[in-house]
Amino acid sequence: MVANKVTSVIYPRLTVYSEENFRGRRRTYRGNLGFPDVDTIITGIESLRFFSTNPNATLVLFDRSRFRDNFVILRGNRSIRELDDFLRRGDVESLIATNERLTRAQVRAIQRTGNLPAGYRLI
């Protein structure tokens, strides 16, 4: 008798690359998470792919570490070839990836406290 293999897929899926245009070293992360300092991940994230089956999945990019200063909220699947200067005031220094819809008010609360909601992993 052959046992059935059960596979669990967790969204969102965030794949980060050490070079622009989805090249170089890469790592894939799954689930609701936050990166307080992207420079500690594979010596910096230069490009990324964000995928979820939920159209309201949220990717939040900040221009300072620890989820501070200016931010941009992106919804749904994204492929960003070059993170340098993606934000008006500079490079992406921290980010949040979630399968949930984060509101502007929720992002501001994270920005103010530096704390992620319950159930999120800090990378």
C-alpha positions, 0 to 999 in steps of 0.5 A: 500500500502506498501512503498518500503524501500531503503537501501544505503550501503556505502563502504568501511566498516571497523570493528574494535575490542578491542581485537585480533582475532576479539573479544571484543568490536567492532565498524563499520565505513563506507566511506572514513575516517582516524583515526589519533590516533587509541588508542582513538577508543574503547580504542585501535584497536587490530584487524580489518576487511576491506571490499569493493566491489572495489578491489582497495579500500585502507587501509593504516596503519601508525606506528605513530599517525597523519599519520606519519612515516612508513606506509604500503598500503594494497589493497582490502579486509583484515582481520587482527587478530592482529595489534600489531607489524604488521608494522616493527617498531611497532604498528599501531597508525593511519590509513586511509580506503578508497574506492579509490585507494590511490597512494604512492605519495598521502599517502606521501602528507597526511603524510607530511601535516597530512591532508586527501583529500576532502570528507574524515571524520576524526574519 
